[in-house]
Amino acid sequence: MTRHAVVSAEDLSPDVFDSVPVGNLLHRVFSCPSHRDARALHAPDDVRFRQPVPEQAAAFTRALVPTVDHLVPAPAPTESFTWLVRPAGGTVRAKFYTDGSRLDGPSALLARNGWAFAAVNTQGDVVASAHGVPPPWIVDIPGTEAWALLQAAMVAEPGSEYRLDCKPCVDALQRGRAWATSAARPLARVFGLLFSAIDDTPLAAFVWMPAHCSKDEVGQVALGDGTMLTELDRWANEMADESAKEAVEEHRVPEDVRERVKEATQSVRGIAMWLGRVTHLANTQPGPQRRDSTASRRAAASRRAAQPRRCEEGRASPSVSNTPADPSPADVAYAAAVEAGQARWSALLTRVRAREAAASA
């Protein structure tokens, strides 16, 4: 085989590079004409309206981008309790409306929790109210609802009643301490504290109520004990809900950070979805599939079978004929491709050397 010295890239004319087919991933993602229609319909704006640069190859060919998680401040390191309306002596007998709030979910990175309760007397006056954030080991809304009930129970005097809009919490209380504090329950820890706080309070005192009701639903929807929703129920539940949301602000992620994280998440999701789609399109093109090489397991096996076996001394094995086999179609195609490539390369070298000779004359 004739070997030629390779000239530097600077010596090659632009038309040489323009004539070379592009087959890298950036070409597939950004500009391959075969995917033009799909790109217009499904590719994210980052792909359709910008030009690729080598520094962003990992982002646009593997959906690997630098994380922005470090911008998110940690949630409150400990629980908090803030009085809004403090009763004399710190405890009161009343009807307690409890609630928990979770904002900026469902992302666990951004979501923050807060709790609140509002206690009203028989005249409908708010005699106690407080809010705060749960401890860091409570990471979901059912746990936050249970923590709100715990805070209310530690303020309530015997004879108090409770209205809560968390059905799982009411069900857990009805099932009893053994069930709610089983090792199989995710909220076993908080319910262990809660059952100690409520002590011998009758379970009938804990009543589920629907949340976020409108005035039109007053007298139309039933609570867990069968009584109908009153205006006081609706109003007190709304007050507890608003107070819980206000408590979240104590450790809420700043808005600009939330927006940046959401934008980064949406960008990565869009790129990843487009990569999956364009990869599928590239691998399911109509017609015969084109490969970078003519090599295949079948062709390799045919070539091995056609070659004579050699003994250790290098002599032909007596059990195998030394007559060379006819070349396979793959071998013929490969040889033709090599010969054509050598011819193109020789012609290219001839033109380059002629240009160099003319320049030096």
Buried (B, 14 or more C-beta within 10 A) or exposed (E): EEEEEEEEEEEBEEEEEEEEEEEEBBBBBBBBEEBEEBBEEBBBEBBEEEEBEEEBBEBBBEBEBEEBEEBBEEBBEEBBEBEBEBBEEEBBBBBBBBBBBBBBEEEEEBBBBBBBBBBBEEEEEBBBBBBBBBBBEBBBBBBBBBBBBBBBBBBBEEEBBBBBBBBEBBEBBBBEBEBBBEEEBEBBBBBBBBBEBBEEBEEEBBBBBBBEBEEEEBEEBEBBEEEEBBEBBBBBBBBBBBBBBBBBEBBBBEEEBBEBBEEBBEBBEBBBBBBEBBBEBBEEEEEEEEEEEEEEEEBEEBBEEEEEEEEEEEEEEEEEEEEEEEBBEBBEEBEEEEEEEBEEEEEBBEEBEEEEEEEEE
